[in-house]
Amino acid sequence: MQMTVKHSSNRILIADDDPVIRHLVTSIVAKLGYTPVTLNDGREVCRLLYTDADFKAAILDMSMPHLEGLDVIRYMRTEKRLMRIPVLLITAEQSIKLMSDSFAAGATAFLPKPFTPEQLQSLLRMLLDAKPSRRAA
């Protein structure tokens, strides 16, 4: 588990059990000028978020050990201090129902695997540039 000690609203939480995907996402996040905080599974994410809500966004894999991405999103959406954090869910599963379930759980964006670095970068920029006041109710 790699965590950044310095607290900054410039941090992005990344959770994926696949080291290749985690490295790719971490590289893109760093390239965009954000500080990546990487974890391997959903339980680690919940433990961290229990004490630390200082994240600009979260990028979660759907299928992780212990707790899936949807479970983490549901937890985040029940905690007032975590509700403001936009969540991008990435998954290898190709299912319209999963996409629908993701948004119903509180995901802000959904990206199916495989994806290109450009797709992730573009979606992440859009997610981070969105102002809460401009969001549709």
C-alpha positions in Angstrom: 0.0 0.0 0.0 1.4 3.4 -1.1 0.1 6.5 0.6 1.1 10.1 0.4 1.6 11.6 3.9 1.3 15.3 2.7 -2.3 16.4 2.7 -3.4 18.4 -0.3 -6.6 19.0 -2.1 -4.6 18.2 -5.2 -4.6 14.5 -4.4 -6.5 11.8 -6.4 -7.3 8.4 -4.9 -6.6 5.5 -7.2 -7.7 2.0 -6.3 -7.1 -1.0 -8.5 -5.7 -4.5 -7.7 -4.1 -4.7 -11.2 -0.6 -3.2 -10.9 -0.5 -2.5 -14.7 -3.7 -0.5 -14.6 -2.7 1.2 -11.3 0.6 2.3 -12.9 -1.1 3.6 -16.0 -3.7 5.6 -14.1 -1.0 6.9 -11.6 1.1 8.1 -14.5 -1.8 9.9 -16.1 -2.9 11.5 -12.9 0.7 12.7 -12.2 1.1 14.0 -15.8 -2.0 16.1 -15.2 -0.3 17.7 -12.2 -2.2 15.8 -9.4 -0.7 13.8 -6.6 -1.8 10.1 -6.8 -2.5 8.1 -3.7 -2.7 4.4 -4.7 -4.3 1.5 -3.0 -4.9 -2.2 -3.9 -8.4 -3.0 -2.6 -11.7 -1.6 -1.5 -11.1 -2.3 2.2 -7.9 -0.2 2.1 -9.9 2.6 0.4 -12.6 2.6 3.1 -10.0 2.6 5.9 -8.2 5.6 4.4 -11.4 7.5 3.7 -12.6 6.9 7.3 -9.9 9.3 8.5 -9.0 11.3 5.3 -11.4 12.9 3.0 -9.0 15.3 1.4 -9.2 14.2 -2.2 -10.0 16.0 -5.4 -11.4 12.8 -7.0 -11.3 9.0 -6.8 -10.7 6.5 -9.5 -11.9 3.0 -8.5 -11.9 -0.3 -10.1 -15.1 -2.2 -10.0 -13.6 -5.6 -9.2 -11.2 -5.5 -6.2 -10.5 -7.8 -3.3 -12.6 -7.4 -0.1 -14.9 -4.6 -1.3 -15.9 -3.9 -4.9 -15.9 -0.4 -6.3 -19.7 -0.1 -6.0 -19.5 -0.9 -2.3 -16.9 1.8 -1.8 -19.0 4.3 -3.8 -22.1 3.5 -1.7 -20.0 4.1 1.5 -18.7 7.4 0.2 -22.2 8.6 -0.7 -23.5 7.9 2.9 -20.7 10.1 4.5 -21.3 13.8 4.2 -17.6 14.6 4.2 -17.0 12.2 1.2 -20.1 13.1 -0.9 -18.3 16.0 -2.7 -15.6 13.7 -4.1 -16.3 12.8 -7.7 -15.8 9.1 -8.5 -14.7 7.5 -11.8 -15.5 3.8 -11.9 -13.4 1.7 -14.3 -14.3 -1.8 -15.1 -13.5 -4.7 -17.5 -17.2 -5.7 -17.4 -19.2 -4.7 -20.4 -22.7 -4.3 -19.1 -25.3 -1.6 -19.5 -26.8 -2.8 -16.2 -23.5 -2.3 -14.4 -23.2 1.2 -15.9 -26.7 2.0 -14.6 -26.0 0.5 -11.2 -22.8 2.5 -11.0 -24.6 5.8 -11.5 -27.4 4.7 -9.2 -24.8 4.0 -6.5 -23.3 7.5 -7.0 -20.5 7.2 -9.5 -19.8 10.5 -11.3 -18.3 8.8 -14.4 -17.9 5.3 -15.9 -15.0 4.1 -18.1 -15.0 0.5 -19.5 -11.7 -1.3 -20.0 -9.8 -1.5 -22.1 -9.3 2.2 -22.4 -6.6 4.4 -24.0 -4.6 6.8 -21.9 -6.2 9.6 -24.0 -9.7 8.4 -23.0 -8.8 8.4 -19.3 -7.0 11.7 -19.5 -9.9 13.4 -21.3 -12.5 12.0 -18.9 -10.5 12.9 -15.9 -10.0 16.4 -17.1 -13.7 16.8 -17.6 -14.4 15.3 -14.2 -11.9 17.7 -12.4 -12.9 20.8 -14.4 -16.6 20.4 -13.6 -17.8 22.9 -11.0 -20.3 21.7 -8.5 -22.5 24.7 -9.2 -22.7 23.8 -12.9 -23.9 20.3 -12.3 -27.4 19.4 -13.3 -29.7 18.7 -10.3 
